[in-house]
């Protein structure tokens, strides 16, 4: 009887370790995703940013629109950057894999898919001052995109 209890305990321990290893490896797979992107100004003064996930899913925590004089706008968690009190360019639409998404971070983009962010000029200015965009993703990774 005691041998059977020991066998059951051993099987349970093996299963717990296997589940822990599986969950840990899935978390690591999510963190190896890499973001690529492009950005362009439209004729109406809006800015279109596209970010794609490669090699795994990515979680975008924040986006900074930067200019030579400092940040024009910041959305979400942007370590080291503070949004201006009256941004001249604001996030107006988000599409993830073609479906409308929330304008509030974070945004999850699955492997092989893309997210599009549309920033539109406000009454205090425009998006034309933006020269680069900084995307913070996967808990510490950073992607810098030149606008052009």
N, C-alpha and C positions, 0 to 999 in steps of 0.2 A: 504494500500500500504506500509506504513512504517513497519507494522508488518511482511510483507513478506520479506522485506529487512533485518530485524533483524533475521528472521529464516534462510535466505540464509547465512548471515554472521556467525551465530552460527554453521551451518553445515560445512562451510568452515573451521572454527577454529577447530572443532572437527576432521575433516579429517587431517588437518595439524599436530595436536598433535598426532594423531594415526600414521601417517607416521613417525614422528620424533621418537616416541617410538619404532616402528618397526626397523628403521635403527640403533638406538642405541643398541637395543637388539642383532641385527645381528653382530654388531661390537664387542659386549661383547662375543658373542658365538665364534667368531674367536680368541679372545685373551685367551680363556680358554683351547685351545689345548695344549697338553703336548707332548714333544718330548722324544723318547727313541732311543737308538742306540747301535751299536757295531762297533768295528774296528779290523782289523787284517792285519798282514804283509804277503805279498805273497812271494813265493820263488824267484821271479825276483827282489825283493827289493821294489816293489810298496806297497802302503798302500790303503786298501779299507775301506771306512767309509760308514755305512748305518744308516740313520736317518728315523724313522717312526713317523707319526702323530697319536695321539690318543686323542679322546674327542673333536676334532675340528681341523680345519686347522692350520698349523703353517707356519710362514714366517721366513726363516733362513736368518739372516742379515750378519753373518760372521762366519768363522771357524779359529781356531788357532791350529796348530800342535805344541805341547809343549814337551820339553825335560828337563832333570835335569839342563842343562846349559842355558835354555831360549828358546824362540820361534824358531822353525825350519822354519815355514812358517805361514803366516796369509793371509786370503782371505776375502774380504768384510769389513764390519764395525766390528772392534774388540776393544771395549773400554778397555783401559789399556794395550793393547798389540801392539807392533810395529813389523812389518815384518822385518826380517833381510835384509840387502842390497843385499845379494846374497843367496836366499833360496836354501837349499839343497834338497828340496822336493816340487814339484809344482803340482797344480791341473791340470789334463789333460783331465778328462771326468766327465760329470754329467749325471745321468739318473734319471728322476722323473717319478714314476709309470711306469717304463719300457721304457719310451720315452727319447730320447736324449734331454738334456737341455743345457742352456748356462753355460759357466764357470764363468760368472760374477754374483755376488750377486745382489739382493736378490733372493732366491728360495722359491716358495710357494709349500707346500706339503699338499694335501687335506687329510681330516680325513680318517684313515684306509689305507693310501698309504705310500710308502717309497721312499726315494731318496738315490741314491748311488753316492758316490764321489770317484774317483780314483786319487790318488796322485802318481806321478812317480819321481824317483830320478833324480836329475840334474847332470851335469858334475862335480859339486863341492862337491858332497856328496850323501847321500842317505836318505831314510825315516826310516832307522833302529834305529836312535837315538830317535824317537818319542815314548814317554811313555804314553802320554795322549792327548786327543783332547778336545777342548772347543768349544761348539757350542752356538752361540748367536742367540736367536730367540724370536719372538713375543714381540718386543720392551722392552727388559729388562730381559727376562728369560734366564737362562744359563743351559746348559747340559754339564756335564763332563764325558768323556768316557775313560776308561783305554784301552790301546792297548794290545791285547793278543789273 
